[in-house]
Amino acid sequence: MIRFVSFAFLGILFLSIQSTYFTLDFIQKVRPDLLMILNLYLGLFYPMISGGLLAWFLGFLTDLFSGSPYGLFSLTRPVVFFMAQYIKTHFYFEDISYKFLYVFLFNIFEGLMIILLLNLFSSNIESLYSIFLKFLLPQSFSTAIVSPIFFKIFNKLDSFFIHHKGVSINGRF
């Protein structure tokens, strides 16, 4: 339970950082999505139920603070989490280049899913090509660049809970 709560607080901290410091003009196009990195880490190393609940919770908080249509990230973040759960046994994710590629591709996937959903429910969206080149590609790249650092931090946090608190990494919470 303490592991679940600590990752929830970490997600809230990341959301606070993203919604305050990452909204500055000079970083706007290349801001990394720290919650996406956390979501993908949860997809690799968390149980399905508690990780899915945490992914939905973080998506819901993102909806509240991002100004996006409600339910958009509450839908996409759990989808990304469950896809990460599905592929985690098929690939090797210990190398930095694989972590980079993993985060980069999932960030592009989520961005395309968001664009598709926004195009379904709105007609004021720019062309896919311009959104992809202006925003999605730079943000995906910047998120992927910093992801190995955050994966290492999350591993250290998990090791702390396993060795000092006796929490099982495959436990329910």
Beta strands, then each sheet from edge to edge (+ up, - down):
end
